[in-house]
Amino acid sequence: MSSVRQYSIGRLLLVMVAVVIIGILIARNYYGNANCSVDPRIVQARELYSGYDTYARSGDYYKIFDLLDSIEQIYNSTPHYRASFELGVLDNNRAAALLTIAIYGDSIPASLNPWSDWSADSIISLAEKHVKRAIFTYEKWNAGYEDKSNQQIRDMIESGFNEGFEEVEADLREKYLEARVREIENAIKENSRRLSVCYTNLGLVYRYQGAYPEAVAQYEKALVLWDRNLDAENNLNKLLNRPVKKRNFIQKMFPPERND
């Protein structure tokens, strides 16, 4: 490995953990808000997600990927969710985990790493595939729902959402439908931040690959979508040889609120 690449990877180590944590927190905030109004067909998916940060802290990547696969299977079992933003959440979490494995692979026991036989370059390529798929999912989903009113969203999803709910009482179907419309409205606002994290991860992919102009472009996209994305800003600053910003005490204790 060349000295230039070693230097680039060394700088990546300083930011990887923070980027992964942002992805986990955004997804956890979403999945952690399950309540009695949530579609019962996917409640298990949200309950499963409560174990994600535990596995991430323990570094058990077998469990992380098994968990994400199980959650995806639940969403794919209900037609309404098969192309929804939730799948973008899962793909970006996969990408973040793969980036961590690629950078820290030497310190992760093979018993906890399903990619232990892969080269770092191959793992990075797989991370790139997942983050690009997450971006595609978010952007396609946003294109379908942005600028739509509550009633328009309801009209768009009602038929497909109620498929399989024929045996459920009408008032319960209405309750679940209303809750889903609200989730979609919230996701429209939150997806800018989610996409920003995706572009930050894609920037890390390109930095590792030595494609620095492409990395700069991804960080700039991330900041357009979320101008408080300090990780994207600092990655950009490093590439452009500008001073790195530090979080102050308040920013560390109270990260930005979701834009719900």
C-alpha positions in Angstrom: 0.0 0.0 0.0 1.4 3.4 -1.0 2.2 6.0 1.6 -0.4 8.3 0.1 -3.1 5.7 0.5 -1.9 4.9 4.0 -2.2 8.6 4.9 -5.7 8.7 3.4 -6.9 5.7 5.3 -5.4 7.1 8.5 -7.5 10.1 8.2 -10.5 8.0 7.5 -10.1 6.3 10.8 -10.7 9.6 12.6 -14.2 10.0 11.1 -15.6 6.5 10.6 -17.1 6.0 14.1 -18.9 9.4 14.0 -20.4 8.7 10.6 -21.6 5.2 11.7 -23.1 6.6 14.9 -25.1 9.3 12.9 -26.6 6.5 10.7 -27.5 4.4 13.7 -29.1 7.4 15.6 -31.2 8.5 12.6 -32.4 5.0 12.0 -32.9 4.3 15.7 -34.9 7.4 16.2 -37.2 6.3 13.4 -37.6 2.7 14.4 -37.8 3.4 18.1 -41.0 5.4 17.7 -43.2 2.3 17.1 -46.5 2.5 19.0 -50.0 1.0 19.0 -50.9 2.9 15.8 -48.1 1.3 13.8 -49.0 -1.2 11.1 -48.9 -4.6 13.0 -47.3 -6.3 10.0 -44.1 -4.4 10.5 -44.0 -3.9 14.3 -41.6 -6.8 14.6 -39.1 -5.1 12.2 -39.1 -2.0 14.5 -38.7 -4.1 17.6 -35.8 -6.0 16.0 -34.1 -2.8 15.3 -33.8 -2.0 19.0 -31.0 -4.5 19.1 -29.0 -2.8 16.3 -26.9 -0.4 18.4 -26.2 -3.2 21.0 -24.7 -5.3 18.2 -22.9 -2.3 16.8 -21.2 -1.6 20.1 -20.2 -5.2 20.6 -18.8 -5.4 17.1 -20.7 -8.6 16.2 -21.1 -8.1 12.5 -22.6 -11.5 12.0 -25.6 -10.4 14.2 -25.7 -7.0 12.6 -26.1 -8.3 9.1 -28.5 -11.1 10.1 -30.6 -8.5 11.9 -30.7 -6.2 8.9 -31.6 -9.1 6.6 -34.4 -10.2 9.0 -35.8 -6.7 9.1 -35.7 -6.4 5.3 -37.5 -9.7 4.9 -40.4 -8.4 7.0 -40.7 -5.2 4.9 -40.5 -7.2 1.7 -43.4 -9.5 2.9 -45.8 -6.6 2.7 -46.2 -5.0 -0.8 -46.6 -1.4 0.4 -43.1 -1.4 2.0 -41.1 -3.1 -0.8 -39.9 0.1 -2.3 -40.2 2.4 0.7 -37.6 4.5 2.4 -37.2 2.0 5.1 -35.2 -0.1 2.7 -32.9 2.8 2.2 -32.3 3.0 5.9 -31.2 -0.7 5.9 -28.9 -0.4 2.9 -27.1 2.7 4.3 -26.6 0.9 7.6 -25.1 -2.1 5.7 -22.8 0.4 3.9 -21.7 2.0 7.2 -21.0 -1.4 8.8 -19.0 -2.5 5.7 -17.0 0.7 5.7 -16.1 0.1 9.4 -15.1 -3.5 8.6 -12.9 -2.4 5.7 -11.1 0.1 7.9 -10.8 -1.8 11.1 -10.8 -5.4 9.7 -7.5 -6.3 11.2 -8.8 -5.7 14.7 -12.1 -7.6 14.3 -12.0 -11.3 15.2 -13.0 -13.6 12.3 -15.7 -15.1 14.6 -17.5 -11.7 14.5 -16.7 -10.7 10.9 -18.6 -12.4 8.0 -16.2 -10.7 5.5 -13.0 -11.8 7.1 -11.9 -13.6 4.0 -12.5 -10.6 1.8 -10.0 -7.9 0.8 -10.6 -4.4 2.1 -11.0 -3.3 -1.5 -13.8 -5.8 -2.1 -15.6 -4.8 1.1 -15.4 -1.2 0.1 -16.9 -2.1 -3.3 -19.8 -3.8 -1.6 -20.3 -0.8 0.7 -20.4 1.3 -2.4 -23.1 -0.9 -3.9 -25.3 -0.6 -0.8 -24.9 3.1 -0.3 -25.8 3.7 -3.9 -28.8 1.5 -3.6 -29.8 3.5 -0.5 -29.5 6.8 -2.4 -31.6 5.4 -5.3 -34.3 4.2 -2.9 -34.5 7.5 -1.1 -34.4 9.6 -4.3 -37.0 7.5 -6.1 -39.3 7.4 -3.0 -38.9 11.2 -2.5 -39.8 11.9 -6.1 -43.1 10.0 -5.5 -44.1 11.8 -2.3 -42.5 15.2 -2.2 -44.9 18.2 -2.5 -47.9 16.0 -1.8 -50.6 17.0 0.7 -51.8 14.7 3.4 -54.9 13.8 1.4 -52.8 13.1 -1.7 -50.5 10.8 0.2 -53.5 9.0 1.6 -55.1 8.6 -1.8 -51.8 7.3 -3.2 -51.3 4.6 -0.6 -54.7 3.6 0.6 -55.5 0.8 -1.8 -52.0 -0.9 -1.6 -51.7 -0.3 2.1 -55.0 -2.0 2.9 -54.1 -5.1 0.9 -54.2 -8.0 3.3 -56.1 -6.0 5.9 -59.5 -7.1 4.7 -60.1 -9.1 8.0 -59.2 -6.1 10.2 -62.0 -3.9 11.5 -62.5 -0.7 9.6 -61.7 1.6 12.4 -58.3 -0.2 13.0 -57.5 0.0 9.3 -58.2 3.7 9.4 -56.0 4.1 12.4 -53.1 2.3 10.8 -53.5 4.2 7.5 -53.5 7.6 9.3 -50.4 6.6 11.2 -48.6 5.6 8.0 -49.5 8.8 6.2 -48.0 10.7 9.2 -44.9 8.6 8.9 -44.5 9.4 5.3 -44.9 13.1 5.9 -42.2 12.9 8.6 -40.0 10.9 6.3 -40.2 13.5 3.5 -38.7 16.0 6.0 -36.1 13.6 7.5 -34.9 12.0 4.2 -32.7 15.1 3.5 -30.6 14.1 6.5 -30.7 10.5 5.6 -29.5 11.2 2.1 -26.8 13.5 3.5 -25.4 10.7 5.6 -25.5 8.4 2.5 -23.5 10.9 0.5 -21.0 11.2 3.4 -20.6 7.5 3.3 -20.2 7.5 -0.5 -17.5 10.2 0.0 -15.7 7.9 2.3 -15.8 5.1 -0.3 -14.2 7.4 -2.9 -11.6 8.7 -0.4 -10.5 5.2 0.3 -10.4 4.5 -3.5 -8.2 7.6 -4.0 -10.9 9.3 -6.1 -10.6 12.6 -4.3 -12.5 14.9 -6.7 -15.5 12.4 -6.6 -15.2 12.4 -2.8 -15.4 16.2 -2.7 -18.5 16.2 -4.9 -20.2 13.8 -2.5 -19.4 15.9 0.6 -20.7 19.0 -1.1 -24.0 17.2 -2.0 -24.2 16.1 1.7 -23.9 19.6 2.9 -26.5 21.0 0.5 -28.9 18.5 1.9 -28.0 19.1 5.5 -25.7 22.0 6.2 -25.1 20.9 9.8 -23.5 17.6 8.7 -20.2 18.3 10.5 -18.7 15.0 9.4 -19.2 15.8 5.7 -17.9 19.3 6.3 -14.8 18.1 8.1 -14.1 15.5 5.5 -14.3 18.2 2.8 -12.1 20.5 4.9 -9.4 17.8 5.1 -9.5 17.1 1.4 -9.2 20.8 0.7 -6.6 21.5 3.4 -8.9 23.7 5.4 -9.1 23.8 9.2 -11.3 21.1 10.8 -14.2 22.3 13.0 -14.8 20.8 16.4 -18.1 20.2 18.1 -18.6 22.3 21.1 -19.9 20.9 24.4 -23.6 21.7 23.6 -23.4 20.1 20.1 -21.9 16.9 21.7 -24.6 16.7 24.3 -27.5 17.8 22.2 -27.1 16.8 18.5 -29.5 18.4 16.0 -33.1 17.5 16.3 -34.9 15.6 13.6 -36.9 17.9 11.3 -40.3 16.4 12.0 
